[in-house]
Amino acid sequence: MLVEGIVVLVVIFCLSYSWLFGFWDRRNVFNVKFEFTRQMLNKIIKNQHSQDRFEDLYRKYKSEGLVGFYTLFSPMLLVTDPELVKTVIVKDFNKFHDTAMEAKEEVDPLFAPNPFFTKGMEKWKELRSIQASNMTAVRFKEIIPIMYKVAQNMVNYLTEKKIEPVVAKEFCFLYTVDNSCSCGFGIEPSAFTDPENNFVKYANSENIFKPSPFTMFCRFSFPKVANFLKLRVLSEEAEEFFKSFVQKMIEYRSSSNVSKNDFINYLIKLNRKLKEENKQAYTNLELAAHCLTFYVDSTETSSNQLAFFLLDLANHQHVQDKLRKEISSISKCPTDFDLDKVSSINYLNMAFNESLRIHNQTGMLSRTCTEDTVIRNTPIPKGTRVFIPVGQFHMDPEYFPNPEKFEPERFSEEKKDSIPKYSFLPFGEGPRICVGYKYASLQIRLAVIFLLLNFTILPSNDDGKEEIILDNAPVLTPGPRSKLKFKPIDVY
């Protein structure tokens, strides 16, 4: 009986194995069984950065176009051909309109309403439109004078440092926090001058953007398990801060009849309109979630990208000199740069794109197949999670020769058309392209203009090269050991 029982168990195990890990075999899709799970667990154990989670799969199996893989028992799909990327994120968008990431309101009530996590076409459109209302050219022309003030505060802050090394990420975060609070919530910029600034204190990177590697692994691989275990992305401290802040702000503006031309005022007017139309208005909790979305989208990734860009300029003085020369040829006064002038600086656009390519915040794009479909004669069942390895495309020598080299000229008018479409995806592409990418680009480029007209940006050490050390965060982040020095131009 014991032997028979063991045989039955072995047979059941083999059949279960064959069924669970035969998902892609039954669909004639090239696949690997344990490679990805082993790689990810190894990164967690060694506390390594997980930005390049698809590096090995892409390097080994790029020619396949579609690579099936598993996270333990969950079948997923990696798209390694830019032409197939177009199918997923543009051509067949209606069949892939949801991201693969998930957040539940009962676990993360302020994070879940972010359009990045939202499921369902109509709900996604509704939430995206709220954020998009603050991202128009008309709106940018209104807020650019506010950004001037914030950028000048940054210049004053660095001037007072007297060429002392500063942590690149930290002061860039102060800059984006002040822009977000001033442009979004009508708050006087004070991040550079007030060490007790509430947003820096309660809504900093540690509280909002650094869940544990285990939490992110579960969110990526087993979202249902993550929700069951109530693994939060947003800290409770940051959640309470935003809920309290928005409630007080709405009460103050209502009781004092105060109206400002900012994002929170747009939300108040939107709620008033919904009530007049006898429609369901947003609760204070939902309004707080919308405010958090704006704050998150306009601070963390923007500050990371600005920090990387400045580190790149410090390490490539010839690029910095050329860029400063082009900026100065337009004007030596940074407040002369309106929206049109900022956009017209060709070499700035080229250098920024190159920094985006090498230090990309996205790392990957994800989609969930929302109805049975076929890609290149391959059946993709509804519910399949699909991933696009943006970081690997950006560092692929087939698309970008000498990919480790910082070379803005690859994005020149003469060369940029040679870059294969959908191999450069710094903000995504298609209908789900990052809603705040124009705002992020504006505040980053404006910061660079102010800085280059006032300083020479230098590495913090004496060997002329600043090592870019990554922090172990969910998005690509320069660590605290990556520092810069800012030498006033008149001293140079």
N, C-alpha and C positions, 0 to 999 in steps of 0.2 A: 504493500500500500504506500509506503514512504517513497519508493522509487517511482511508482506511478504518479504520485502527487507531485514529485519534482519534475517529472516529464511534462505533466500538464502545465505547471508553472512556466517551464522553459518555453513550451509551445505558445502559451498566452503572451509571454514576454516578446518572443520573436514576431508573433503576429502584430502585437501592439507597436513594436519598433518599426516593422515594415509599413504599417498603416500611417503612423505619425510622421515618419521620415521618408515616406514615399509620396508625399503631397506633390512635389515638383517632378519626381520620376514619372508619376501617372500622367503628367501633362507634357512630358518630353522636354522639360526645361533643364538646362545645365544647372547643377546645384552642388553645394557643399553642405555636409551634415553638422559638424561640430566646430568647424574652424572659427566662425565668428564668435560664438559663445565663449570658446576657449580664450580668444584674443581679448574680449571685453572683460572677462573675469580676471585675467592676468593683469590688465590695466588697473582694475579696482584694488587687487591685492597689493600691487606695487605703488598704488596711489599716483599713477601716471595720468597725464592729460589725455582726455578721450576725444579731442577734436578730430584726430585722424582715425576714427573708428573703422573706416572702410579702406584704409590704406592698403592692407595686405590683399584683401579681396580684389580691389581695383588693379593693383599691380600684377597679380597673377592671372586674372581672368578677364581683363579689359576687353579682349577681342570677342568675347561671347556676346556682348551687347546687353543681354539680360542674364543676371546671375541669381538663382534661387539660393536662399540661405535660411537658417533657423536660429532663433534665440530660444534655447532649450527646445520646446515643442512647437513654437509659433513660426509658421512659414512666412517669409518675407521676400522681397524682390529688390535687387539693386540694378539700376539702369546705368550702363557704362558707355553708352553711345549718345553723343549730343543730339543726333537726329531723332532718336527715340525719346529723348528728354522733351523735345518739342511736342511730340504726340501726347505725353502725359500732362504737361503744364499749360499747353496752349490749345493744340488741335482738339484733343478729347477732354478739355477741362471739365465739361459737364459730367464726365464719368469719374473725375478725380478731384472734385472740388473741396473735399475735406483734407485737412492735414492728418498725419498719422499720430500726432501728439494729442494728448487728452488731459483735460482738467475738469473736475467735478465741483459744482458750486457748494455741495455739502462738505467738501474737503478744503477747497481754496475759493471761497466766495468772491474774492476780489480779483483773483487771477483768471478764473474760468471764463468770464465774459470778454476776455481779450480776443479780438478777431483771429489771432494766431491759433487759438485752441478751438474756436467755435465750430460746431458741427451743423450741417444743414445749410443749403444755399441761401434760403431767405433770411435766416437768422444772421448768417455771416454778412450778407449784404447790408442788413440793418445796422449792425455794430460797426462795420467798416465805414459806412457813410458818416457816422458820428465823428470818427477820427479824421476822415477825409475832408470834412468841413473846415478843418483848421490847417489844411495843407495846400491851399490854393495860392496862385501867384498874387492875387489881390491881398490875401492875408499876409504873405511874406513881405510885401511892400509896406504894410502897416507895422510889422514887428521888427523890421531891420534896424530902425533907430534904437530899439530896445537892445538888440544884439550888439550895436556899437558900444553902448554903455557897459554891458557885461564884458565885452572884449577889452575895453579900456581898463576896467577893474582888474582884469587878468594881467594886463601890461604893468599896471601899478604894483600889483602883488609881486611879480617877478623882478621888477626894478628894485623893490625893497629887499629882495633876497641877496642882492649884490653878488651875483655870479655863484652863489652857493648851489650845489646840486639839489634838484627837486625831483621827487618821484613822478615820473611822467603820467602815470594813470591817475594819481591823486589830484594834481592840479587841473588836469583835463576834466575830471569828474566835477570839480567845483564849477568849472566853466559851464558845463552842460546843465548842471543843477540850477544855476542862476538863470540860464536861458529858459529852461522849462518852467520854473516858478514865475518868472517875470512875464513870459509870453502866454503861459497857460493859465496862471492863477492871479495875475495882477499884483504879485508881491515884489516889493523893492529888492533888487539883487543885493545879497549880503554874504554869500558863501565864502568870498575871499576875505571878508573883514570881520565876520562874526563867528568865533569858534563854537558858539552855542546854536548856530543855525539849525533849526528843527529838522529840516529835510536832510541835511548832512548827518545829523545825529540819529534820526530814526528811520530814514529812508535811504540809507547808504547801501553800498554793494554787499556788505556782509548780511544785512537784514533782508534784502530782496533778491539778490542775484546769485547766491552761493549755497544752494541746497547741497546736501552730501552726495558724494559719488554713488552711494547705494540708492538714494532717492532717485537720482537721474537715470541710473541703470534700470530701475523698476519702472519709472515713467516711460522710458524708451521701449523696454522689452515686455513688460507685464503691467500695462496701465490699470487693468482691473485689480491686480494684486496691490498696486500702489494706492488705489482708491480705497480698497478694503482695509489696508493698514493705515489709511489716513496720512500718507506721506506728503507733507506740504512742500510747495515751492516757496511761497511767501511766508516769512516769519510772522508769528502772532503779534509781535511788537509793531512791525510795520503795518500790518492790517489794522490794528487799533488806532494807530496814528492817522492813517488815511481816512478811516471812518469818522474819527473825531474832527479832523481838519475840515472835511467837506461839509459836515453837518454845521459846524460853527460858521463856515464861510457863507453857506446858504442862508442861515438864520440872520447873520449880520447884514447881508445885502438886502434881504427882504425887509427887515425891520428898519434899516437906515435908508432904504430906497436908493442904494448905491448900484450903479451900472458901469461896468468897464468892458472894453472891447477885448475880451479874452475868452479862452475855452470854457471856463466855468460859467461865464455869463451866457454863452451859447447853450449850455446844458439847461440853465434856468429857463431861458426863452423857449427851448424845445419842450420842456415839461409843461410850461404854460400853454403852449399851442396844443399839445396832446389833450390837456384838460378841457380846453375850449371846444375841441372836436369830439369830446366825450369818449376819448380813447384812454387806454391804460397808461398812466404816467409812470415814469421811473421812480423807484423808491430811493431813499437816501443811500442805501447800500449799493444799489446799481449805479447811482451817480458817482459814488466813491470808486467803484470799479472802473468806470469810464475815465475818471481822473488818473487813476493808477496806470491805466493803459497808456495814456498820453505821456505820463511821467517816465514810465519804463521805456517806452519806445524812443523817447527823446534824450535819455541820459546815458544809460549804461553802454549800449553798443556804440553810440556816438563818441563817448569819451574814450572807449577802447580804440576805436578807429583813428581818432585824432592823435592819441598817444603813439600809436604805431607809425602814423604818418610823420610826426615830429622826430621820432627815433630814426626813421628812414632818412630824413633830411639831415639829421646830425651826422649820420654815417656816410652820407654822400654829399660832401660839401660842394662839389661841382654842380649837382642838381639844385641845391639850395641857392647857390649864387646865380645860376641861370634863372631860376624862378623869381628871385628877388628883383633881378634886372627887368624882367618882363612886367612884374607888378609895378615897379617904380616908373616904367615908361608910360603907364596909364595915369598914375598919380602917386605922389609921395605922402598924401594924406589919406589914412585908412577910411575915414568917414566919407570920402568921395565915392566909395564903391557901393553903388546901389545894386539892385538885383541884376540888372542887365550887365553892368560892368563886371560883377563877380563871375557871371556865367561866361563872359567873353575872354577870360584869361586861359588861352589854349594850353599852355604848358602846365598850369595849375591843374587843369582837368586831366591831363596826361599823367602827371605825377600822382595825383590822387587815385586814379584808376589803377596804377601800378601798385600802390600801397594796398588798395583793396584786393587786388589779385593775390598778393603774397600773404597778407594778414586778413583773411576773410572771416567776418563774424558769423556768417551763415554756416559754413562747414559742410552742411548738407541741407537739402530740401526733402520734405516728406509729403506723401499723399496717401490717402486711402481710396481704394477703388470702391465706388458707390453703386456700381451695377456691373454685372458680368460683361466683359468686353474682350477684345482680342488686340494684341500688339505684335506686329510682325509674325503673324500666324501662331502666336502663342496665346492660349486662353488664360485670361486673368480673372479669377472668380471675385465676386463681390466680397468686400471685407479685407482683401489683401492689402497689406501695407507696403508701399513702394518708396524707395529712397534714391536720391540723386546725389552723388558724391562731389559736390561743388568744389571742395578743397582739393580733391585729386585732379579734377579738370584743370584747375588754375595752376597746378604744379606739374602738369604733363608736358614733357618736352615736344611732343607731337604738335601741341597747340601753341605752346609758348617756349621757343628755343631758349636754352640756358635759363630755366625757370627760377633758379635760385638767385639770379642776378637782378638787381633793381634797375630797371631800364625803362623809363617813361616813354622813350621814343617808340616802343612797340605799339603805343596807342596814338601815334601821330596820324594825321589825315592820310598820309601815304601808305601806312602799314596796317591800320586798324581793320581794314576790310579783309585782310588775310587771316584774321582770327575767326575760326569757325563759329558760326552762330550757335548759341546755347552752350558754348564751352566757357564763357565768362558770365557768371551769374552772381555778382556781389550782393544784389538785393532781391534775387529771385527773378522771375519773369512771368508774363501772362497776367491774367486777372488778379492773381494772388500775390503780385509783386508787393514788396514792403510798402505799406501805405505812407510811412514817414520818411522814405528815402530822400525826397527833395528837401525836406526840412533838415535832415541830418547832413546832407551835402552842403547846404547853405551855411549852417553854423560852423562846420568844420573848415570850409574854405575861407570863411570870414575870419576865423581865428588865425589861420595861417597868414592871411594878409596882414593883420594887425601885428603878429609876431615878427614876420620877416621885415616889416618896415621899421621895427624898433630894435630887433636883436639879431645877433648871429647865434644860431642854435648849435650847441657843442655837446659832444659826449661828456659824461661826468668824469671819466678817467683821463689819464694822460697819454694813452696809446692811440688816441684818435679814432677809436671804434667802441661804440656802446653795445654790449651784449644784450640782446633782446631775450629775456628769460620769461617764460610763460607761467602764469598763475594757474593753479588747478581749479578752474571755474568751468561752468557749463558752456560758456561762449569763450572764444579766443580772447585772452586778457593778458596784457603785460604785467609781470609781477612787480613787487615793491623794490626789487634790486635793479630794475631798469630805470635809470635816472638821466637827467639832462641838465645842462647849464645854459643860461641865457645871458649873453654878453651884449650890453647896450651898443648900438651901432656907433654912437659918438665916441666910444672908447676903442672901438675896433680899428 
